């Protein structure tokens, strides 16, 4: 059967995830808290016609997102998680003979969807594994085939928050479509949304998966100038976001103050974890403005194995440019974080 498969697909390695419900999950940058009880109650009282197609334009959800982001609904496109949004962006602006500029280490799905759309990937590694190489990114963007660049801010997996002015320089001087993935912006509390009105080539990607705890529903959205969003809307499937996810997104924004309390608690728990890891010897802990922490033990593979033995699922990032082998954890519930801190102290003591 392989002879029928496109060459670009043959070379792909499937995205691997681990489903281990018996473990404490600290590997996927999720919100560990349940939805607010009042929101759950309101959601399950909704009378949704599942025998009918959803609102293909997501009008009510876009109106709520517009209020939340202080943008026009005409400049919003909803999607089935950020994964679909990345694909739609590349279907619109990428393709054969065009290229996408990325800054490794960063979210791997950018490159995977680029390959699926036959878009060439141009890598400009982060300086010291943490900082944007703005000068080099502008240089590689000057060729005619360079159509897009994606900036993940805060960056996954490093947690780096890039200065706004550096990103705006890329927007101003590159002349290309600049996509800023703000999946973790609710934790960094910094955004470029106010700049959209100034730049037709700026597109911002957001998600309900992280701060709003909807990773299981797959709901995200793009923000841009209406004419830019209209171009992307041409390749969007007609009913890409289901009725239940749309309603959950609407209600989540109704209970925003409760989610903001969760966000502040997650930030406090992340700081607690970071301080505990920093106290351990022979461990490099990188600064973060997201809900996760990248750290580098002397033997990351052994650490991941030891943590798994103790019931903790963490993300083994493997070899990252400039940084080497690292592990990544996201903040869990307070009691899970306390258990994790005890576990890493035991592992550290055992390796002395």
C-alpha positions in Angstrom: 0.0 0.0 0.0 2.9 2.4 0.5 3.3 3.0 -3.2 0.0 4.9 -3.1 1.1 7.2 -0.2 2.4 10.7 -0.9 6.2 10.9 -0.4 5.9 13.6 2.3 3.6 11.4 4.3 5.9 8.4 4.1 8.6 10.4 5.9 6.4 11.5 8.8 6.6 9.9 12.3 3.1 9.9 13.9 2.7 12.3 16.9 3.0 10.0 19.9 0.9 10.5 23.1 0.7 8.4 26.2 -2.7 7.5 27.6 -2.0 6.3 31.2 -5.0 7.2 33.3 -3.5 5.5 36.4 -0.7 8.2 36.4 -0.7 11.8 37.6 -0.6 13.6 34.3 2.0 16.4 34.2 2.9 15.9 30.6 0.4 17.9 28.4 0.3 21.5 29.7 -3.4 21.0 30.7 -5.5 22.9 33.3 -5.7 20.2 36.1 -8.8 21.8 37.7 -12.4 20.7 36.8 -14.7 23.2 35.1 -16.5 25.5 37.6 -19.5 23.6 39.1 -21.9 26.4 38.1 -20.7 26.2 34.5 -21.1 22.4 34.4 -24.6 22.6 35.7 -25.5 25.3 33.1 -23.9 23.4 30.3 -25.7 20.1 31.0 -29.1 22.0 31.2 -28.6 23.2 27.6 -31.0 21.8 25.0 -28.8 21.1 22.1 -30.1 19.5 18.9 -27.4 17.0 18.2 -29.4 15.6 15.2 -28.8 19.0 13.5 -25.6 20.5 12.2 -24.0 23.1 14.4 -23.9 26.8 13.5 -21.2 26.7 10.8 -20.2 30.3 11.4 -20.2 30.0 15.2 -21.9 33.4 15.4 -22.8 33.4 19.1 -19.4 32.0 20.1 -17.6 34.6 18.0 -19.6 37.3 19.6 -18.5 36.2 23.0 -14.9 35.8 21.9 -15.0 39.3 20.4 -16.2 40.7 23.7 -13.4 38.8 25.6 -10.6 39.9 23.2 -12.0 43.3 22.4 -12.0 42.5 18.7 -14.7 42.4 15.9 -16.5 39.0 15.3 -15.6 39.5 11.6 -12.0 39.2 12.6 -12.5 35.8 14.3 -12.4 32.2 12.9 -13.2 29.3 15.2 -11.5 25.9 14.7 -11.4 22.3 16.0 -8.4 23.0 18.3 -5.2 24.8 17.3 -4.2 21.8 15.2 -6.9 22.5 12.7 -6.2 26.2 12.7 -2.5 25.5 11.9 -3.6 23.3 9.0 -6.0 26.0 7.7 -3.3 28.6 7.8 -1.0 26.5 5.8 -3.7 25.5 3.3 -4.3 29.2 2.8 -0.8 30.7 2.7 1.5 27.7 2.3 1.9 24.9 -0.2 4.3 23.6 -2.8 7.0 26.2 -3.6 6.3 28.2 -0.4 8.0 28.1 2.9 7.3 28.5 6.6 9.8 30.0 9.1 9.9 28.4 12.5 12.1 28.8 15.6 13.1 25.4 17.1 12.6 24.3 19.7 8.9 24.9 19.4 5.6 23.1 18.9 6.2 20.2 16.6 2.8 20.3 14.8 3.8 23.4 12.9 6.4 21.4 11.0 4.1 18.4 10.6 1.3 20.3 9.0 3.8 22.1 6.8 5.0 18.8 5.4 1.4 17.6 4.9 0.7 20.8 2.8 4.0 20.4 1.0 5.3 23.7 2.5 9.0 23.9 3.0 10.2 24.4 6.6 13.0 26.9 7.3 14.4 26.6 10.8 16.0 29.5 12.6 17.0 28.0 16.0 16.5 30.1 19.2 19.6 31.8 20.4 20.9 29.7 23.4 17.7 27.7 22.9 15.6 30.5 24.5 15.7 33.8 22.6 14.4 34.8 19.1 17.1 35.3 16.5 15.1 38.2 15.0 17.9 39.2 12.6 18.3 35.8 11.1 14.5 35.3 10.8 14.2 38.5 8.9 17.0 37.5 6.6 15.5 34.1 5.7 12.1 35.7 5.2 13.4 37.9 2.4 13.2 35.2 -0.2 10.0 35.3 -2.3 9.0 31.7 -1.4 8.8 32.6 2.3 5.2 33.2 3.0 4.7 32.6 6.7 6.4 32.5 10.0 5.0 31.2 13.3 6.1 32.6 16.7 4.9 30.6 19.8 4.7 33.1 22.6 5.1 32.0 25.4 7.0 29.3 23.6 6.3 25.6 24.0 8.4 23.8 25.3 10.8 26.4 26.7 8.3 28.7 28.5 10.1 31.7 27.0 8.2 35.0 26.6 9.6 36.9 23.6 9.6 40.7 23.8 6.7 42.3 22.0 8.9 44.7 20.1 10.9 41.8 18.6 7.8 40.2 17.3 6.4 43.5 16.0 9.7 44.0 14.2 9.1 40.7 12.3 5.6 41.8 11.5 6.7 45.2 10.2 9.9 44.3 8.4 9.3 40.8 7.0 6.3 41.7 4.9 5.1 38.1 5.4 2.2 36.5 7.3 3.2 36.4 10.9 1.2 34.0 13.1 1.6 34.4 16.9 0.5 31.3 18.8 -0.8 32.6 22.1 -2.0 29.3 23.5 -0.5 30.2 26.9 -1.2 34.0 26.9 -3.7 33.7 29.8 -0.8 32.7 32.0 1.8 35.2 30.7 -0.9 38.0 30.7 0.7 39.5 27.6 -0.8 39.6 24.1 -0.4 41.3 20.8 -4.2 41.4 20.2 -4.3 45.3 20.3 -1.8 45.4 17.4 -4.1 43.5 15.0 -5.7 46.7 13.8 -2.3 48.0 12.7 -1.1 45.0 10.6 -3.1 43.0 8.1 -0.3 40.4 8.1 -0.6 39.6 11.8 -2.7 36.6 12.8 -3.0 35.5 16.5 -4.0 31.9 17.4 -5.7 31.2 20.7 -7.2 28.1 22.4 -9.7 27.0 25.0 -7.5 23.9 25.7 -5.2 25.4 28.3 -6.5 28.1 30.6 -10.1 27.1 30.1 -9.5 23.4 30.6 -11.1 22.2 27.4 -8.4 20.1 25.9 -10.9 17.2 25.5 -13.3 19.3 23.4 -10.8 20.7 20.8 -11.7 24.4 20.5 -9.5 27.2 19.3 -9.8 30.5 17.3 -7.8 32.8 15.1 -7.8 36.6 15.4 -6.9 39.0 12.5 -8.2 41.8 10.4 -11.5 40.8 8.7 -10.1 40.6 5.2 -7.3 38.3 6.4 -9.7 36.0 8.3 -12.0 36.0 5.2 -9.1 34.5 3.2 -8.6 31.7 5.7 -12.3 31.1 6.0 -12.3 29.9 2.3 -10.5 26.6 3.3 -12.5 26.0 6.6 -14.8 23.0 6.6 -18.4 24.1 6.8 -19.2 22.6 10.2 -15.8 22.3 11.8 -16.7 23.0 15.4 -19.4 20.9 17.0 -22.4 22.2 18.9 -21.3 21.0 22.3 -17.9 22.6 22.1 -19.4 25.9 20.9 -21.8 26.0 23.8 -19.0 25.1 26.3 -16.9 28.0 24.9 -19.7 30.4 25.3 -20.4 29.4 28.8 -16.7 29.4 29.8 -16.6 33.1 28.9 -19.7 33.7 31.0 -17.8 32.2 34.0 -14.5 34.0 33.2 -13.9 35.3 36.8 -13.9 31.7 38.1 -11.4 30.7 35.4 -9.2 33.6 36.2 -9.1 32.4 39.8 -7.9 29.0 38.5 -5.3 30.7 36.3 -3.8 32.5 39.3 -3.7 29.3 41.3 -2.0 27.5 38.4 0.6 30.3 38.2 1.3 30.1 41.9 1.6 26.3 41.7 4.0 26.6 38.7 6.1 29.0 40.7 6.1 26.6 43.7 7.3 23.7 41.4 10.0 25.9 39.8 11.4 27.0 43.2 11.5 23.4 44.4 13.3 22.2 41.3 15.8 25.1 41.5 16.8 23.9 45.0 18.0 20.5 43.7 21.6 20.0 42.7 22.8 19.1 39.2 19.6 20.4 37.6 19.0 23.3 35.2 15.6 24.9 35.4 14.6 27.3 32.7 12.4 30.4 33.4 8.8 30.2 32.3 5.8 32.5 31.7 3.5 29.6 30.9 1.9 26.8 33.0 4.8 24.4 32.4 8.5 24.2 33.3 11.4 22.9 31.2 14.2 21.4 33.2 17.4 19.5 32.5 18.6 16.8 34.9 22.0 15.1 34.3 20.2 12.0 33.0 16.7 13.0 31.7 15.8 9.5 30.6 16.5 8.0 34.0 14.6 10.8 35.7 11.6 10.2 33.4 11.7 6.5 34.2 12.0 7.1 38.0 9.1 9.5 37.9 7.0 7.0 36.0 7.7 4.4 38.6 6.3 6.8 41.2 3.2 7.4 39.1 4.1 10.7 37.4 3.8 11.1 33.6 6.1 13.8 32.4 7.1 14.8 28.9 10.5 13.6 27.8 11.4 16.2 25.2 14.5 14.4 23.9 17.2 16.5 22.3 16.4 20.1 21.9 18.5 22.6 19.9 21.2 24.3 22.1 19.6 22.8 25.2 20.2 19.1 24.9 17.9 16.5 26.5 15.2 18.0 28.7 12.0 17.1 30.6 8.9 19.2 30.7 6.2 19.2 33.4 3.0 21.2 33.8 1.4 22.2 37.1 -1.0 19.7 38.5 -3.4 20.0 41.4 -1.8 21.3 44.6 -1.7 17.8 46.3 -0.2 16.3 43.1 2.5 19.0 43.0 3.4 18.3 46.6 3.8 14.6 45.8 5.9 15.5 42.8 8.2 17.7 44.8 8.7 14.9 47.3 9.4 12.5 44.4 12.0 14.6 42.7 13.8 15.1 46.1 13.9 11.4 46.5 15.2 10.9 43.0 17.8 13.6 43.4 19.0 12.2 46.8 19.3 8.7 45.2 21.5 10.0 42.4 24.1 11.7 44.6 
